[in-house]
């Protein structure tokens, strides 16, 4: 499935809409060039799930964690990682907790150190806006896509 996102508001609306369809945990990989909308999407998604604090970009910290009721959410930005082995010191074991929500920007830099992906979103510049292509890898990912698909 592919959607056109004409502006930042559309990217925010997409993040909110996907969050509303989330039945449990999710591992989502967010692909795209710098400025393609990955962090904007992640911020809107996490806020829609109920993160009350400021959702910061994890560009320098690499990972930001949030408590959402009984669940934990993690937002990773692996742009500065040169080798997946560098992730060992981050304590990524908690990413595999049942019900955890994991959003990973630049996931290709963490291959082998990340939990299996449910849903991939590939953002790209398109004219003055953006486009996003979705790829589901699990039944959970497919359920989210079905619930998110435009009528």
C-alpha positions, 0 to 999 in steps of 0.5 A: 500500500502507498499513500501520498502525504502532501504536507506535514499535517498529513504525516501527523494524521497518518501517525495518529491513524496508525496508533488508533489501529494498534491492538498490542505490540508492534515493531515498525521499521521507518526507512527514508532519507533525511527529512522524509518524515520519519521522526514527524510520523513517530512523534505523532504516533507516540503522542496518539498512543498517550505519551504525555511527555515531549517526544524527542528525536533520539538522534543523539541518545539513539533510543528514547523509552516511554511508559504508556500505561502498562506498555513500553514504547521505544523510539530508536534512531540508528543513523549514527551507528556504523556497525550493529555490534555497537548496539550491544551496550544499549540493552535492547533486550527490552525491545522484545518484551510482549506488547512493546512498541518499537519504532526504528529509524534507519533500521538497516544499520541495526540488522541482526540486533533488532527484533523481527519487524511487523511493519515497514514504512518507507518514506520518500520526498515526492514533489513538495510533499512526501509519500509512504509505502507500507510492507507488512511482515506479520499478521499484526502488520497486515491487520494494521494495514487493513485498518489503515487503508483508505476506504 
